[in-house]
């Protein structure tokens, strides 16, 4: 029984029925912001860019241990918005395709 109790303390999990809190939440936000920002460069940059920015800022404010990944997600989210603005200025459209 002691092994599970010490593991719960290390990961920030609550007792039975509780949801994980603390570090695991911020790690998930950092990774999600990175993934949304990366995918947003290819598709749906109008939606995924702002989501990546918000998740990265939330993870950074809560003190994520994956700080670099959250910062990368923040920059990719900003790049999504920049790509969208460039596409709107050049083509007059908000979408683009990789193959033409």
Secondary structure, 3 states (H helix, E strand, C coil): CHHHHHHHHHHCCCCCCCCCCCHHHHHHHHHHHHHHHHHHCCCCHHHHHHHHHHHHHHHHHCCCCCHHHHHHHHHHHHHHHHHHHHHHHHCCCCCCCCCC
